[in-house]
Amino acid sequence: MGKLQSLSTFIALSLSLSHAVYGAVGPVADLTISNADVSPDGISRAAVLVNGVFPGPLIKGNKGDNFQLNVIDNLTNATMLKTTTIHWHGLFQHGTNWADGPAFVNQCPIASGNSFLYDFTVPDQAGTFWYHSHLSTQYCDGLRGPLVVYDSNDPHASLYDVDDESTVITLADWYHTAARLGPAFPLSADSVLINGLGRASGGPSSDLAVISVEQGKRYRLRVVSISCDPNFTFSIDGHGLTIIEVDSVSHQPLDVDSLQIFAGQRYSVILNANQSVDNYWIRAIPNTGDITTDGGINSAILRYSGAPEVEPTTNATTSTSPLVETNLVPLTNVAAPGEPVAGGVDLAMSLNFSFNGSNFFINGDTFVPPTVPVLLQILSGAQSAADLLPGGSVYTLPSNATIELSFPITATNAPGAPHPFHLHGHTFSVVRSAGSSTYNYENPVQRDVVSTGTAGDNVTIRFKTDNPGPWFLHCHIDFHLEAGFAIVFAEDTTDTASVNSVPTAWSDLCPIYNALDASDH
């Protein structure tokens, strides 16, 4: 008993000193999803938690690992939904499309009182990812956390000394009202949380997250936007940042002093702790709501070892070298798919947006989740877009083809811009970025979430269809996805069944879900 007690005391002390994300788990782990009250900004509300914490624990593994993540649904609060699914954002899920997570695209939700094992391997990816509920707006209520796949042969390993749990930084918007009880399109969040801690404007002076560094060391900070809506401008007073990874893709080192990060995006940056021993403000300024840092809102603390445990007094300076997306160059396989000319692909599509005051539309259709998941429809024999539901929102793509998507934005077609669009199952080359009219087929940034910009932009991406199955493409502002801002690409329907062998437990999800009373959804 004495040993047990001292161990628990040690663990408690370690947690209190770490100021980082809660104890990491994985690649084999139980993830228990439950409801509890939390007060990350000093104001209490009910939430959806993973293993009792917000954000969810860091899930970590190594390149090549088999992840076995057993999701146990203990949810009881119907306001935030009692069923759930989890998406492992950025992982390709080649051959395991059934484990991708989006409700009614790749699976039926997991019922409360049940569990489901997400069992997949990560053979050829490494970097910074995240995970979140992919059912309605549930992740806004708390089910979101970071996921890192480490690479023992990281090409950038010589550039940093420290890369561990303590250097993962999550940026989140936080609301004092459950997503389904608040407005369909909130004007702004109530607070911004960095590693799960923050302050609300006019609220109590609650604890802020502390990132601890030692003078003279170089840190790989993995900055993860687990946002439901706003983008953030991230910076650290007195320090430059060197970007080496974009959405899990290694890029050539790029020096910046601030970066704009949209919902779902990730950047690894090198921070050289070469300043005097002191405390420095870390800032994550949202694009909506209170954009100051008065009273420590939108902030965390970078604390050098030996500095007093007090809040910083550093001042923000005007950014002179902000991130420009077109300056990012991949480290390997740099050319965009297809021929290096306009229209040099097998299939080019323009996605035309519209909005009717309550719903978003793509090419005239708003996405309404089907009652039968798209993957199950395909496995049951439906092969063509005409046979797949929801009608107008599913596009079939041929195998081993080069695809180009354009997202033209006008002053009125998509309110709430800029919209960050995420493609499941792939990374893509951004051949035309927001704020640019230039097309780069030679060495464009590669990522899995892209800002589609503002009026006048026509962001254009390219990818190759090398991953059979239905893959969601959607705005990562979760309130916009809930309003139908999505389509599904049914890629290589002919080979989907042979490539994606589904477990019995997956096949059982829909009958269990369909037997539930609506009050248990």
C-alpha positions in Angstrom: 0.0 0.0 0.0 2.8 2.3 0.9 4.5 1.8 -2.5 1.2 2.4 -4.3 0.6 5.6 -2.4 4.1 6.9 -3.1 3.7 6.1 -6.8 0.4 8.0 -7.0 2.0 10.9 -5.2 4.9 10.9 -7.7 2.5 10.7 -10.6 0.4 13.6 -9.2 3.6 15.7 -8.7 4.8 14.9 -12.2 1.5 16.0 -13.7 1.6 19.3 -11.7 5.1 20.0 -12.9 4.7 19.1 -16.5 2.2 21.9 -17.6 1.8 19.8 -20.8 -0.8 17.6 -22.3 -2.0 14.9 -19.9 -0.2 11.5 -19.7 0.2 10.1 -23.2 -1.3 6.8 -24.3 -0.9 4.5 -27.3 -0.4 3.0 -29.7 -2.6 0.5 -27.9 -5.1 2.1 -25.5 -8.6 2.4 -24.1 -10.2 5.7 -24.7 -13.2 6.1 -22.4 -15.6 8.8 -23.6 -17.7 10.3 -20.8 -19.4 13.4 -19.6 -18.2 15.5 -16.7 -18.0 19.2 -15.6 -14.8 21.0 -16.4 -13.6 24.6 -16.0 -10.6 25.1 -18.2 -11.1 28.9 -18.1 -12.4 29.1 -14.6 -16.0 28.8 -15.6 -17.7 25.4 -15.2 -19.6 23.6 -17.9 -20.5 20.0 -18.8 -18.3 18.5 -21.5 -17.4 15.4 -23.5 -14.1 14.1 -22.2 -11.6 11.4 -23.2 -10.2 9.5 -20.2 -11.6 12.3 -18.0 -9.6 15.2 -19.5 -9.7 18.0 -21.9 -8.0 18.1 -24.3 -7.9 14.3 -24.7 -4.6 12.6 -23.9 -1.8 12.7 -26.4 -2.0 9.5 -28.4 1.5 8.6 -29.6 3.2 5.8 -31.6 6.0 5.3 -34.1 6.0 5.1 -37.8 5.0 1.5 -38.7 3.0 0.9 -35.6 -0.3 -0.9 -35.4 -2.7 1.4 -33.4 -5.4 -0.4 -31.5 -7.6 2.3 -29.9 -10.6 0.9 -28.1 -13.3 3.6 -27.8 -15.6 3.0 -24.8 -18.7 5.0 -24.9 -19.9 5.9 -21.4 -21.8 9.1 -22.5 -25.0 10.0 -20.6 -25.8 13.6 -21.7 -28.1 13.6 -24.7 -27.6 17.3 -25.2 -24.1 16.6 -26.4 -25.1 13.3 -27.9 -24.8 9.9 -26.3 -23.3 8.2 -29.4 -19.9 9.0 -30.8 -17.3 8.3 -33.5 -13.7 9.3 -33.7 -11.7 10.5 -36.7 -7.9 10.2 -36.7 -7.2 13.4 -38.6 -4.5 13.2 -41.3 -4.0 9.4 -41.2 -4.6 7.8 -44.6 -6.3 4.7 -43.4 -5.3 2.8 -46.6 -7.2 -0.5 -46.4 -9.0 0.6 -43.2 -11.5 3.1 -44.6 -13.9 1.7 -42.0 -11.8 3.1 -39.2 -11.7 6.7 -40.6 -14.5 7.8 -38.3 -17.0 10.2 -40.0 -20.5 9.2 -38.9 -22.7 8.0 -41.8 -19.8 8.2 -44.3 -17.5 5.5 -42.9 -19.5 4.0 -40.0 -22.6 4.2 -37.8 -22.0 5.9 -34.4 -21.0 3.8 -31.4 -23.9 3.5 -28.9 -23.6 4.5 -25.3 -22.7 1.4 -23.2 -20.8 -0.1 -26.1 -17.2 0.0 -27.3 -15.5 -0.2 -30.7 -11.9 -1.0 -31.6 -10.3 1.2 -34.2 -7.5 -1.0 -35.4 -5.2 0.4 -38.1 -1.6 0.7 -39.0 0.5 3.7 -40.0 3.1 2.3 -42.4 4.3 5.3 -44.2 3.4 8.5 -42.3 5.0 10.3 -39.4 4.3 13.7 -37.9 1.7 15.7 -36.0 -2.0 14.6 -36.2 -5.0 14.9 -34.0 -8.2 13.1 -33.2 -11.8 14.3 -32.6 -15.4 13.2 -32.7 -16.8 13.2 -36.2 -20.5 13.2 -35.2 -22.5 16.5 -35.5 -20.7 19.3 -33.5 -19.7 17.0 -30.7 -16.0 17.8 -30.8 -16.8 21.4 -30.0 -18.0 20.1 -26.6 -14.6 18.5 -25.8 -13.8 15.3 -27.7 -10.6 16.4 -29.3 -6.9 15.8 -28.6 -3.4 15.5 -30.2 -1.9 12.5 -31.9 1.8 12.2 -32.8 3.6 9.5 -34.9 7.3 9.7 -34.3 9.9 8.8 -36.9 13.2 7.3 -35.7 14.7 8.5 -39.0 13.2 12.0 -38.9 15.1 14.0 -41.6 15.0 17.1 -39.4 16.3 15.4 -36.3 19.6 17.4 -36.2 17.6 20.7 -35.9 16.2 20.1 -32.4 17.1 18.6 -29.0 13.7 18.1 -27.4 10.6 16.6 -28.9 8.3 15.0 -26.4 4.9 15.3 -24.6 6.0 18.7 -23.2 6.4 20.2 -26.6 2.9 19.5 -28.0 0.8 22.6 -28.0 -2.9 22.4 -28.7 -5.0 25.5 -29.6 -8.7 25.3 -28.9 -11.7 27.5 -29.0 -14.0 27.0 -26.0 -17.7 27.8 -25.5 -19.7 28.1 -22.2 -22.8 26.7 -24.0 -23.1 23.2 -25.5 -22.8 23.4 -29.2 -26.3 22.1 -29.9 -27.9 24.6 -27.4 -26.1 27.7 -28.7 -26.5 29.6 -32.0 -26.0 27.6 -35.2 -23.1 29.9 -36.1 -21.5 31.4 -33.0 -20.0 34.9 -33.5 -17.0 33.9 -31.4 -15.8 31.6 -28.7 -15.9 32.5 -25.1 -12.2 31.7 -24.6 -9.1 30.4 -26.3 -7.4 27.5 -24.6 -3.7 26.6 -25.0 -3.1 23.0 -23.8 -6.5 23.1 -22.2 -6.1 26.3 -20.1 -7.1 29.9 -20.8 -9.1 32.8 -19.6 -12.4 34.3 -20.8 -12.7 38.0 -21.4 -14.0 39.5 -18.2 -13.7 36.1 -16.5 -11.5 34.9 -13.5 -7.7 34.9 -13.7 -7.5 31.1 -14.0 -4.3 29.2 -14.6 -2.5 29.5 -17.9 -0.5 26.8 -19.6 3.3 26.9 -19.1 5.8 25.5 -21.6 9.1 25.0 -19.8 12.4 25.3 -21.7 16.1 25.4 -20.8 18.3 28.1 -22.1 20.5 26.8 -24.9 18.3 24.0 -26.1 16.2 23.7 -29.3 12.6 22.5 -29.1 10.3 21.0 -31.6 7.0 22.5 -30.8 4.1 20.6 -32.4 1.4 23.2 -32.7 -2.0 21.7 -33.3 -5.2 23.6 -34.0 -8.0 21.6 -32.5 -10.3 24.5 -33.2 -14.0 24.2 -34.1 -14.1 27.5 -35.8 -11.6 30.4 -35.5 -8.1 30.4 -37.0 -5.3 31.7 -34.7 -2.2 33.8 -35.2 0.4 32.1 -33.2 3.6 33.7 -31.9 6.0 33.7 -29.0 7.4 37.0 -27.7 11.1 37.5 -28.4 11.5 34.3 -30.4 11.5 33.3 -34.0 10.1 30.0 -35.2 11.4 27.7 -37.9 8.7 25.6 -39.6 9.8 22.1 -40.5 6.5 20.2 -40.8 3.1 21.1 -42.3 0.1 18.8 -41.6 2.4 15.8 -41.1 4.5 16.5 -44.2 8.2 17.4 -43.7 9.0 20.7 -45.4 12.2 22.7 -46.0 13.0 24.8 -42.9 11.3 28.2 -43.1 11.9 31.0 -40.6 8.9 33.0 -39.5 7.9 35.1 -36.5 4.2 34.3 -36.6 1.9 31.9 -38.3 -1.8 31.8 -39.0 -3.1 28.3 -38.3 -6.6 27.2 -39.4 -8.9 24.6 -37.8 -7.4 21.2 -38.2 -4.0 22.3 -39.3 -0.7 21.5 -37.7 2.8 22.9 -37.8 6.1 21.7 -36.2 8.3 24.7 -35.4 11.8 24.8 -34.0 12.1 27.2 -31.0 15.7 28.0 -30.1 15.7 28.9 -26.4 18.5 31.4 -26.9 17.0 34.4 -25.0 17.7 35.6 -21.5 16.2 33.5 -18.7 12.7 35.0 -18.2 9.0 34.4 -18.9 7.6 35.2 -22.4 4.1 35.4 -23.6 2.8 32.7 -26.1 0.0 34.3 -28.1 -2.8 32.6 -30.1 -5.0 35.4 -31.4 -8.3 34.3 -32.9 -9.8 35.9 -36.0 -13.1 36.6 -34.2 -14.1 37.8 -30.7 -11.7 39.5 -28.4 -8.4 39.7 -30.3 -6.4 41.3 -27.5 -4.2 39.6 -24.9 -5.5 41.8 -22.0 -5.4 40.0 -18.7 -3.8 37.0 -20.2 -6.6 36.0 -22.6 -5.5 34.2 -25.8 -2.2 33.4 -24.0 0.1 30.9 -22.4 3.6 31.2 -20.9 7.0 30.2 -22.1 9.1 29.8 -19.0 12.9 29.4 -19.0 14.3 27.2 -16.3 15.4 29.5 -13.5 12.9 32.2 -14.2 10.5 33.2 -11.4 7.0 31.7 -11.5 5.2 34.9 -12.5 3.4 36.0 -15.5 5.4 37.6 -18.3 5.8 41.3 -18.9 7.0 41.0 -22.5 5.3 43.0 -25.2 4.1 41.9 -28.5 5.9 43.3 -31.5 4.7 43.7 -35.0 5.3 40.6 -37.1 7.9 41.3 -39.8 8.1 37.8 -41.2 4.7 36.1 -40.9 4.1 32.8 -42.6 3.2 33.0 -46.3 1.8 29.7 -47.4 3.5 29.9 -50.9 6.9 30.0 -49.2 6.5 26.5 -47.8 8.4 23.9 -49.9 8.1 20.1 -49.3 11.3 18.2 -48.4 10.7 15.3 -50.9 8.4 14.3 -53.8 7.9 18.0 -54.4 6.1 18.2 -57.7 2.3 18.3 -57.8 0.5 15.4 -59.4 -0.3 15.7 -63.1 1.3 17.8 -65.8 2.8 21.2 -64.8 0.2 23.1 -66.8 -3.3 24.4 -66.2 -5.7 21.5 -66.6 -2.9 19.0 -66.7 -4.9 16.4 -64.7 -7.2 13.4 -65.5 -10.2 15.2 -63.8 -10.6 18.8 -62.9 -13.6 20.0 -60.8 -14.7 23.4 -59.7 -16.6 23.4 -56.4 -19.1 26.2 -56.4 -20.3 27.3 -53.0 -23.6 28.9 -51.9 -25.5 29.7 -48.7 -29.2 30.2 -48.1 -29.1 31.7 -44.6 -29.1 28.3 -42.8 -27.2 25.8 -45.0 -24.1 25.7 -47.2 -24.2 24.1 -50.6 -21.6 22.7 -52.9 -22.6 22.6 -56.6 -26.1 23.1 -55.6 -26.4 20.4 -52.9 -26.2 20.6 -49.1 -24.8 17.5 -47.4 -27.4 15.7 -45.3 -26.0 12.5 -43.6 -27.5 9.4 -45.1 -29.1 6.8 -42.8 -26.8 4.1 -44.3 -23.1 5.0 -44.3 -21.6 5.6 -47.7 -19.0 2.8 -47.2 -21.8 0.3 -46.3 -23.7 1.4 -49.4 -20.7 0.6 -51.6 -20.1 -2.7 -49.8 -23.7 -3.5 -50.5 -23.3 -3.1 -54.2 -23.9 0.6 -55.0 -21.1 1.7 -57.3 -22.1 4.8 -59.2 -22.7 8.4 -58.0 -26.3 8.1 -59.1 -26.8 5.1 -56.8 -25.1 6.6 -53.8 -26.7 8.7 -51.1 -27.0 11.5 -50.3 -27.9 12.4 -53.9 -25.8 15.1 -55.4 -23.2 15.0 -52.6 -21.3 11.9 -53.6 -18.8 12.0 -56.4 -17.2 8.9 -57.8 -13.5 9.1 -58.7 -11.5 6.7 -60.9 -8.5 4.8 -59.5 -4.9 6.0 -60.1 -6.1 9.3 -61.5 -4.8 12.8 -61.0 -7.5 15.1 -59.6 -7.7 18.9 -59.4 -10.2 20.8 -57.2 -10.8 24.5 -57.3 -12.6 26.5 -54.6 -13.7 29.9 -56.1 -14.7 32.4 -53.4 -16.9 35.5 -54.1 -18.0 38.2 -51.8 -21.3 36.5 -51.1 -21.1 32.7 -51.9 -19.7 31.5 -48.6 -20.2 33.8 -45.5 -17.8 33.1 -42.7 -14.7 32.9 -44.9 -11.9 31.9 -44.8 -13.1 28.3 -44.9 -10.5 25.6 -44.1 -11.2 22.6 -46.3 -10.0 19.1 -45.2 -9.7 16.1 -47.5 -9.8 12.7 -45.7 -7.5 9.8 -46.9 -4.9 12.1 -48.6 -2.5 14.9 -48.5 -2.7 17.2 -51.4 -0.6 19.8 -53.3 -1.8 23.4 -53.0 -1.0 24.6 -56.5 -2.8 28.0 -55.9 -2.9 29.3 -52.4 -5.2 31.9 -50.7 -4.0 35.4 -51.4 -2.1 34.3 -54.5 -3.1 34.2 -58.2 0.1 32.2 -59.1 0.0 28.5 -59.9 2.9 26.4 -58.7 3.1 22.9 -60.1 6.9 22.5 -59.3 7.1 22.5 -55.5 3.9 23.6 -53.8 3.1 23.1 -50.2 1.6 19.7 -49.3 -1.0 19.4 -46.6 -4.5 18.1 -45.7 -6.3 21.2 -44.6 -6.2 24.4 -46.7 -7.6 27.8 -46.3 -9.8 28.6 -49.3 -9.3 32.3 -48.7 -11.6 35.2 -49.3 -13.4 37.0 -52.1 -11.3 36.7 -55.4 -9.4 33.7 -54.3 -9.6 30.4 -56.3 -7.5 28.0 -54.2 -6.6 24.9 -56.2 -5.4 21.6 -55.0 -4.2 18.3 -56.6 -4.0 14.8 -55.4 -3.8 11.2 -56.8 -6.5 8.6 -56.2 -4.5 5.8 -54.6 -6.7 5.0 -51.7 -10.0 3.2 -52.5 -13.0 4.1 -50.4 -15.3 7.0 -49.6 -13.5 10.0 -48.3 -15.1 13.2 -46.8 -14.2 16.6 -48.1 -15.5 19.3 -45.8 -15.1 22.7 -44.2 -13.4 22.2 -40.9 -15.4 24.9 -39.2 -17.6 22.3 -37.4 -20.6 24.6 -37.4 -20.4 24.9 -41.2 -20.0 21.1 -41.6 -23.2 20.7 -39.5 -24.8 23.1 -42.0 -24.0 20.8 -44.9 -20.7 22.2 -46.1 -19.3 18.9 -47.4 -19.2 16.3 -50.2 -17.9 12.7 -50.3 -15.5 11.3 -52.9 -16.2 7.6 -53.5 -12.8 6.7 -54.8 -12.3 3.5 -56.9 -15.7 2.0 -55.9 -14.8 -1.2 -57.8 -11.9 -2.0 -55.5 -13.3 -0.6 -52.3 -14.5 -3.9 -50.9 -11.4 -6.0 -51.7 -9.1 -3.4 -50.3 -11.1 -2.6 -47.1 -11.9 -5.8 -45.2 -14.3 -4.8 -42.5 -14.4 -6.4 -39.0 -17.6 -8.0 -37.7 -17.8 -5.3 -34.9 -18.0 -2.7 -37.7 -20.9 -4.5 -39.3 -22.7 -4.6 -36.0 -22.5 -0.9 -35.4 -25.5 0.0 -37.7 -28.0 -2.6 -36.3 -27.1 -1.5 -32.8 -27.4 2.2 -33.6 -30.6 1.8 -35.6 -32.3 0.0 -32.7 -31.7 3.0 -30.4 -34.5 5.3 -29.4 -33.8 8.8 -30.8 -33.3 10.1 -27.3 -30.2 7.8 -27.1 -28.6 9.2 -30.2 
